[in-house]
Amino acid sequence: MTAVAETLFEGKEKQEVCEKIKQIPISASSATKKSETLTQDVVAQLDGAIQKAPCVGLAVDESTDVCDNAQLLVYVRFYYAEQKAFYEDLLGITPLQTSTTGEDIYLAIMEMLAKRGIEPSKVISITTDGAPAMIGREKGAVTRMKKDNPDLLTYHCIIHQSVLCASLSDEHAEVMTSVMKMINFLRASSSYQHRMLREFLKEVDANADDLLLHNNVRWLSKGRVLARFWAIRREVASFLAELKHHKATQFSTCLENEKQMDNVAFLVDITSHLNELNLRLQGKDNSICELMTAVRAFQRKLEMFKDLQEDCVHFPAVQEQVQGQRDVSSFVVFIDKLIANFSNRFDSFSIGQQLTMFIQNPFLITDVRSFSKEATQHFKWVNARDLQMELVDLQANLAMNELSARTDPSSFWLQMVPETAFSRLKKVALYILTMFGSTTTVRQRSPQ
């Protein structure tokens, strides 16, 4: 219509008519077509960039929406050569109509890859949340994919509530449940009671003016809820004592039980440590090397935490509550279970310390042969001799050493290391950095 107006009218009249035409709202069908065209263009650009990438990493997670519909979310991470940067984007969402078995998930992933023109052999790694349907030894989706691609690197790295719950004894689980019920009773059972609680906490000048509610979807909330409760537990006990309700009496009895409060103190401290780890793993664009560095450090910390009989410095709530007067052996058993849980999740992960060091600071590698051996184990196309020669040349380059000290690992390998001189080293780095650092990308963006 604008083109017609420009032909029929002249001067000021043409300008006014064209402005009026532009103000006419487009129809719903036209808006839909425009949105579809834009979407198709974005998808085409994404597909083109993925197909040009030398390899891709996948992050896979099953999510259930508010209507209990199971959906499979798959995110892709790849190197975009034109931008000299890594990109993470949604590859697709597929509804799982009936069952959510490993075979269903495998077929859904393969169909999604085929639809987007991605060869399965191009997938170098897949990150999952560790659910049995994902990692089952016989029929898990990952097991099926490894049969198609034996060199596929797989890991389940998200640290969610199941890690904690798997380590809880019946006694600890009961205490955790009691505290959550107490908080829900005080906050959610009555608006009037909640207002009275907040007013009471202000009057006694408590460390906080309210309790936090626990959210089952966001597992980090449990640790925060416990920490807030612990900070004002004495004020909560006083408030419960004033309430004339049979549940308040039951909860007051719980707060007077030293053994139960010892367990609460321990749960406050251990969830605080787990939350700290989780926050380190939730940074955007975390590399797999940053993930493994954080996890390995935490595994060493757990070994240190076991010495509770002698030193509670890392468990301030336990130190305040127990004061060296009661047995803490059950807490040591809990930590042992947590250590075993982490070992099951991460000890089998194949990216070793040599490759981790190579990404973070290649100038610290002292055993060149050990590094090349680890690289050839994971990447069959690597020539050990050529890789060793390039690493020695890189380490002798003082300018590269200085650049490495001033830039983050990803920028160093993508932008600073010249392709012509260190093509093999750069390719190894590119493959490792393509792997997802966690599945929190999926968790943060999955529909609830």
C-alpha positions as CSV (number, residue, x, y, z in Angstrom):
1,M,0.0,0.0,0.0
2,T,2.9,2.4,0.7
3,A,4.3,1.8,-2.7
4,V,0.9,2.6,-4.3
5,A,0.6,5.8,-2.3
6,E,4.1,6.9,-3.4
7,T,3.0,6.4,-7.0
8,L,-0.4,8.2,-6.8
9,F,0.5,11.1,-4.6
10,E,3.1,13.8,-4.6
11,G,4.7,16.3,-2.2
12,K,3.3,16.8,1.3
13,E,0.1,14.9,0.5
14,K,2.2,11.8,-0.3
15,Q,4.0,12.0,3.0
16,E,0.8,12.3,5.0
17,V,-0.9,9.4,3.2
18,C,2.2,7.2,3.7
19,E,2.2,8.0,7.4
20,K,-1.5,7.1,7.8
21,I,-0.9,3.8,6.0
22,K,1.9,2.9,8.3
23,Q,-0.3,3.5,11.3
24,I,-2.9,0.9,10.1
25,P,-2.5,-2.2,12.4
26,I,-1.7,-5.4,10.5
27,S,-4.1,-8.3,10.7
28,A,-3.7,-11.2,13.1
29,S,-2.8,-13.5,10.2
30,S,-0.2,-11.1,8.9
31,A,1.4,-10.7,12.3
32,T,1.5,-14.5,12.6
33,K,3.1,-14.9,9.2
34,K,5.6,-12.2,10.1
35,S,6.5,-14.0,13.4
36,E,6.8,-17.3,11.6
37,T,9.1,-15.8,8.9
38,L,11.3,-14.3,11.6
39,T,11.4,-17.6,13.5
40,Q,12.3,-19.5,10.4
41,D,15.1,-17.1,9.7
42,V,16.5,-17.4,13.2
43,V,16.4,-21.2,13.1
44,A,18.0,-21.2,9.7
45,Q,20.9,-19.0,11.0
46,L,21.3,-21.3,14.0
47,D,21.3,-24.4,11.9
48,G,23.9,-22.9,9.5
49,A,26.2,-22.0,12.4
50,I,25.9,-25.4,14.0
51,Q,26.6,-27.2,10.8
52,K,29.8,-25.2,10.3
53,A,31.0,-26.0,13.8
54,P,33.5,-28.8,14.1
55,C,31.6,-30.4,17.0
56,V,28.7,-29.8,19.3
57,G,27.9,-30.5,23.0
58,L,24.4,-31.4,24.2
59,A,22.7,-30.8,27.5
60,V,19.5,-32.9,28.0
61,D,16.9,-32.8,30.7
62,E,13.4,-34.0,31.2
63,S,11.0,-31.5,32.6
64,T,7.3,-31.7,33.7
65,D,5.1,-28.6,33.3
66,V,2.2,-27.5,35.5
67,C,-0.1,-29.8,33.6
68,D,2.1,-32.9,34.3
69,N,3.1,-33.1,30.7
70,A,6.6,-34.5,30.3
71,Q,8.9,-32.6,27.9
72,L,12.4,-33.3,26.7
73,L,14.6,-30.2,26.5
74,V,17.8,-30.3,24.5
75,Y,20.3,-27.5,24.5
76,V,23.3,-27.2,22.1
77,R,26.7,-25.6,22.7
78,F,29.0,-25.0,19.7
79,Y,31.8,-22.8,18.5
80,Y,30.7,-20.0,16.2
81,A,33.7,-19.3,14.1
82,E,32.5,-16.0,12.6
83,Q,32.0,-14.5,16.1
84,K,35.0,-16.4,17.6
85,A,32.8,-17.3,20.6
86,F,30.8,-20.2,22.0
87,Y,27.1,-20.2,21.8
88,E,24.4,-22.0,23.8
89,D,20.9,-22.2,22.5
90,L,17.8,-24.3,22.6
91,L,18.0,-27.1,20.0
92,G,14.4,-28.2,20.6
93,I,11.6,-29.2,23.0
94,T,9.9,-32.5,22.4
95,P,6.8,-33.7,24.3
96,L,7.0,-37.3,25.6
97,Q,3.4,-38.3,25.1
98,T,3.2,-41.6,27.0
99,S,6.3,-43.1,28.7
100,T,9.6,-41.5,29.5
101,T,11.9,-44.5,29.1
102,G,15.5,-44.4,27.9
103,E,14.4,-45.6,24.5
104,D,11.8,-42.8,24.2
105,I,14.4,-40.2,25.1
106,Y,17.0,-41.7,22.8
107,L,14.6,-41.7,19.8
108,A,13.5,-38.1,20.6
109,I,17.1,-36.9,20.6
110,M,18.0,-38.7,17.4
111,E,14.9,-37.4,15.7
112,M,15.8,-33.8,16.8
113,L,19.3,-34.1,15.5
114,A,18.1,-35.5,12.1
115,K,15.6,-32.7,11.8
116,R,18.3,-30.0,12.4
117,G,20.8,-31.7,10.1
118,I,23.3,-32.6,12.8
119,E,25.2,-35.9,12.3
120,P,25.3,-37.9,15.5
121,S,29.0,-38.4,15.1
122,K,29.4,-34.6,15.5
123,V,28.1,-34.8,19.1
124,I,31.2,-35.1,21.3
125,S,29.5,-34.9,24.7
126,I,26.2,-35.1,26.4
127,T,25.3,-33.7,29.8
128,T,22.3,-35.1,31.7
129,D,20.8,-34.8,35.2
130,G,21.7,-38.4,36.1
131,A,18.2,-39.8,36.0
132,P,18.0,-43.6,35.4
133,A,16.2,-43.2,32.1
134,M,19.2,-41.1,31.0
135,I,22.1,-43.1,32.2
136,G,20.8,-46.7,32.8
137,R,23.5,-49.2,31.9
138,E,21.3,-51.3,29.7
139,K,18.5,-49.1,28.3
140,G,19.5,-45.6,29.2
141,A,19.4,-43.0,26.5
142,V,23.1,-42.2,26.9
143,T,24.0,-45.9,26.7
144,R,22.1,-46.1,23.4
145,M,23.9,-43.1,22.0
146,K,27.3,-44.5,23.0
147,K,26.6,-47.6,21.0
148,D,26.2,-45.3,18.0
149,N,29.2,-43.2,18.9
150,P,31.7,-45.0,21.3
151,D,33.8,-41.9,21.6
152,L,30.9,-39.9,23.1
153,L,31.8,-38.3,26.5
154,T,29.0,-38.4,28.9
155,Y,28.5,-36.9,32.4
156,H,25.7,-35.9,34.7
157,C,26.9,-32.8,36.5
158,I,24.0,-31.0,38.1
159,I,24.2,-31.1,41.9
160,H,20.5,-31.1,42.9
161,Q,18.5,-32.2,45.9
162,S,18.8,-35.9,45.2
163,V,22.5,-35.7,46.1
164,L,21.5,-34.6,49.6
165,C,18.5,-36.8,50.0
166,A,20.5,-39.9,48.9
167,S,22.8,-39.3,51.9
168,L,20.1,-38.6,54.5
169,S,19.5,-41.2,57.1
170,D,15.9,-41.8,58.3
171,E,16.7,-39.7,61.4
172,H,18.0,-36.7,59.4
173,A,15.2,-36.9,56.9
174,E,12.6,-36.9,59.7
175,V,14.2,-33.8,61.3
176,M,14.3,-32.0,57.9
177,T,10.6,-32.8,57.4
178,S,9.7,-31.6,60.9
179,V,11.4,-28.2,60.4
180,M,9.7,-27.7,57.0
181,K,6.3,-28.5,58.5
182,M,7.0,-26.1,61.4
183,I,7.8,-23.3,59.0
184,N,4.8,-24.0,56.8
185,F,2.6,-24.1,59.9
186,L,3.9,-20.7,61.0
187,R,3.8,-19.0,57.6
188,A,1.2,-20.7,55.5
189,S,-1.6,-22.0,57.8
190,S,-3.0,-18.5,58.6
191,S,-2.4,-15.0,57.3
192,Y,-3.1,-13.6,60.8
193,Q,-0.6,-16.0,62.4
194,H,2.0,-15.0,59.8
195,R,1.5,-11.3,60.6
196,M,1.7,-12.0,64.3
197,L,5.0,-13.9,63.8
198,R,6.5,-11.0,61.8
199,E,5.4,-8.5,64.4
200,F,6.8,-10.7,67.2
201,L,10.2,-11.0,65.5
202,K,10.4,-7.2,65.1
203,E,9.5,-6.7,68.8
204,V,12.3,-9.0,70.0
205,D,14.8,-7.5,67.5
206,A,15.5,-10.9,65.9
207,N,18.2,-11.4,63.3
208,A,15.5,-11.6,60.6
209,D,11.9,-10.4,60.4
210,D,10.4,-13.5,58.8
211,L,10.9,-17.2,57.9
212,L,11.4,-18.4,54.4
213,L,9.1,-20.8,52.6
214,H,10.6,-23.9,51.0
215,N,10.1,-24.3,47.2
216,N,10.3,-27.9,46.1
217,V,11.2,-26.9,42.5
218,R,14.3,-24.8,43.5
219,W,16.4,-27.1,45.7
220,L,18.7,-24.3,46.9
221,S,15.7,-22.9,48.8
222,K,15.9,-25.7,51.4
223,G,19.4,-24.6,52.6
224,R,18.3,-21.0,52.7
225,V,15.2,-21.9,54.7
226,L,17.2,-23.9,57.2
227,A,19.7,-21.1,57.6
228,R,17.0,-18.5,58.2
229,F,15.3,-20.8,60.7
230,W,18.5,-21.4,62.6
231,A,19.2,-17.7,62.9
232,I,15.9,-17.1,64.7
233,R,15.2,-20.5,66.3
234,R,15.1,-19.1,69.8
235,E,12.6,-16.4,68.9
236,V,10.5,-19.0,67.0
237,A,10.5,-21.2,70.1
238,S,9.2,-18.3,72.2
239,F,6.5,-17.5,69.7
240,L,5.4,-21.1,69.6
241,A,5.2,-21.2,73.4
242,E,2.6,-18.4,73.3
243,L,0.4,-20.1,70.7
244,K,-2.5,-22.2,72.0
245,H,-2.5,-24.8,69.4
246,H,-1.8,-28.6,69.6
247,K,0.6,-28.4,66.6
248,A,2.5,-25.5,68.3
249,T,3.0,-27.7,71.3
250,Q,4.4,-30.5,69.2
251,F,6.8,-28.2,67.5
252,S,7.9,-26.7,70.8
253,T,8.7,-30.2,72.0
254,C,10.8,-30.7,68.9
255,L,12.8,-27.5,69.5
256,E,13.5,-28.6,73.1
257,N,14.9,-32.0,71.9
258,E,18.7,-31.5,71.9
259,K,19.4,-34.5,69.6
260,Q,17.0,-33.2,67.0
261,M,18.4,-29.7,67.2
262,D,21.9,-31.2,66.8
263,N,20.7,-32.7,63.5
264,V,19.2,-29.4,62.4
265,A,22.5,-27.6,63.1
266,F,24.4,-30.2,61.0
267,L,21.9,-29.9,58.1
268,V,22.2,-26.1,58.2
269,D,25.9,-26.3,57.8
270,I,26.1,-29.1,55.2
271,T,23.4,-27.5,53.0
272,S,25.3,-24.3,53.2
273,H,28.4,-26.0,51.8
274,L,26.4,-27.7,49.0
275,N,24.7,-24.4,48.1
276,E,28.1,-22.7,47.8
277,L,29.2,-25.4,45.4
278,N,26.0,-25.2,43.4
279,L,26.3,-21.4,43.0
280,R,29.8,-21.9,41.6
281,L,28.4,-24.3,39.0
282,Q,25.5,-22.1,38.0
283,G,27.6,-19.3,36.3
284,K,26.7,-18.8,32.7
285,D,29.1,-20.2,30.1
286,N,31.0,-22.2,32.7
287,S,33.4,-24.6,31.0
288,I,33.7,-28.3,31.8
289,C,37.2,-27.6,33.3
290,E,35.7,-25.1,35.8
291,L,33.1,-27.6,36.7
292,M,35.6,-30.3,37.4
293,T,37.9,-28.0,39.3
294,A,35.0,-27.0,41.6
295,V,33.9,-30.6,42.2
296,R,37.4,-31.9,42.8
297,A,38.0,-29.2,45.4
298,F,34.7,-30.0,47.1
299,Q,35.5,-33.7,47.2
300,R,38.7,-32.8,49.1
301,K,36.8,-30.5,51.4
302,L,34.4,-33.4,52.3
303,E,37.4,-35.4,53.4
304,M,38.5,-32.6,55.6
305,F,35.0,-32.1,57.0
306,K,35.0,-35.7,58.3
307,D,37.3,-34.7,61.2
308,L,34.3,-33.4,63.2
309,Q,35.3,-35.2,66.4
310,E,38.4,-32.9,66.6
311,D,37.4,-29.8,64.9
312,C,34.0,-28.2,64.0
313,V,35.4,-25.0,62.5
314,H,33.7,-25.7,59.2
315,F,30.4,-26.4,60.9
316,P,29.6,-23.2,63.0
317,A,26.0,-24.2,63.8
318,V,27.2,-27.6,65.0
319,Q,29.9,-26.0,67.1
320,E,27.5,-23.6,68.7
321,Q,24.9,-26.3,69.4
322,V,27.0,-29.3,70.5
323,Q,29.9,-27.4,72.1
324,G,32.0,-30.6,72.2
325,Q,29.6,-32.3,74.7
326,R,27.7,-34.8,72.4
327,D,28.5,-37.5,69.9
328,V,28.8,-36.4,66.3
329,S,29.6,-39.8,64.7
330,S,26.3,-39.9,62.8
331,F,27.4,-36.7,61.0
332,V,30.6,-38.4,59.9
333,V,28.5,-41.3,58.5
334,F,26.5,-38.8,56.6
335,I,29.6,-37.2,55.1
336,D,30.9,-40.6,54.1
337,K,27.7,-41.2,52.2
338,L,28.0,-37.9,50.5
339,I,31.6,-38.7,49.5
340,A,30.5,-41.9,48.0
341,N,27.6,-40.1,46.1
342,F,30.0,-37.6,44.6
343,S,32.5,-40.4,43.7
344,N,29.7,-42.3,41.8
345,R,28.8,-39.2,39.9
346,F,32.2,-37.8,39.0
347,D,35.1,-40.3,39.4
348,S,34.2,-42.0,36.2
349,F,34.3,-38.8,34.3
350,S,37.2,-39.0,31.8
351,I,38.5,-35.5,31.4
352,G,41.5,-35.8,33.6
353,Q,43.7,-33.3,35.4
354,Q,46.2,-33.0,32.5
355,L,43.5,-31.8,30.1
356,T,42.0,-29.6,32.7
357,M,45.4,-28.0,33.4
358,F,45.9,-27.7,29.6
359,I,42.8,-25.5,29.2
360,Q,43.4,-23.4,32.3
361,N,47.1,-22.9,32.0
362,P,49.1,-25.0,29.4
363,F,52.3,-23.4,30.7
364,L,52.0,-25.4,34.0
365,I,52.2,-28.8,32.3
366,T,55.5,-30.4,33.1
367,D,54.9,-34.0,31.8
368,V,54.3,-33.5,28.1
369,R,54.1,-37.2,27.3
370,S,51.4,-37.7,30.0
371,F,49.4,-34.9,28.6
372,S,49.6,-36.2,25.0
373,K,48.6,-39.7,26.3
374,E,45.5,-38.4,28.0
375,A,44.6,-36.4,24.9
376,T,44.9,-39.4,22.6
377,Q,42.7,-41.5,24.9
378,H,39.8,-39.0,24.4
379,F,40.3,-37.8,20.9
380,K,41.3,-40.6,18.5
381,W,42.3,-38.1,15.8
382,V,45.1,-36.6,17.9
383,N,48.7,-37.3,16.8
384,A,50.8,-37.6,20.0
385,R,54.1,-36.6,18.3
386,D,52.7,-33.4,16.7
387,L,50.8,-32.4,19.8
388,Q,53.9,-32.7,22.0
389,M,55.9,-30.6,19.6
390,E,53.3,-27.8,19.5
391,L,53.0,-27.8,23.3
392,V,56.8,-27.4,23.7
393,D,56.7,-24.5,21.2
394,L,53.8,-22.9,23.0
395,Q,55.5,-23.1,26.4
396,A,58.7,-21.6,25.0
397,N,56.7,-18.6,23.6
398,L,57.0,-15.8,26.3
399,A,54.5,-13.6,24.6
400,M,51.9,-16.4,24.7
401,N,52.7,-17.0,28.4
402,E,52.0,-13.4,29.2
403,L,48.8,-13.3,27.2
404,S,47.6,-16.5,29.1
405,A,48.2,-14.7,32.4
406,R,46.1,-11.7,31.4
407,T,43.0,-13.4,29.7
408,D,40.5,-16.1,30.7
409,P,41.1,-19.6,29.2
410,S,38.3,-19.4,26.6
411,S,39.4,-16.1,25.2
412,F,43.1,-17.2,25.2
413,W,42.4,-20.3,23.1
414,L,39.9,-18.8,20.8
415,Q,41.4,-15.3,20.2
416,M,45.1,-15.3,21.2
417,V,46.5,-18.7,20.1
418,P,47.3,-18.5,16.3
419,E,45.8,-21.3,14.2
420,T,48.8,-21.4,11.9
421,A,51.3,-22.3,14.6
422,F,49.2,-24.3,17.0
423,S,46.4,-25.9,15.0
424,R,46.4,-29.2,16.9
425,L,46.5,-27.7,20.4
426,K,43.7,-25.3,19.4
427,K,41.5,-28.1,18.1
428,V,41.9,-30.1,21.3
429,A,41.0,-26.9,23.3
430,L,38.0,-26.3,21.1
431,Y,36.6,-29.8,21.6
432,I,37.0,-29.6,25.4
433,L,35.5,-26.1,25.6
434,T,32.5,-27.2,23.5
435,M,31.3,-29.4,26.4
436,F,28.6,-28.0,28.7
437,G,29.8,-27.1,32.2
438,S,26.4,-28.1,33.7
439,T,22.7,-28.7,33.0
440,T,21.7,-25.6,34.9
441,T,21.2,-24.0,31.4
442,V,18.3,-26.3,31.0
443,R,17.0,-26.0,34.6
444,Q,17.0,-22.2,34.5
445,R,15.1,-22.1,31.3
446,S,12.8,-25.1,31.4
447,P,9.0,-24.4,31.5
448,Q,7.4,-25.1,34.9
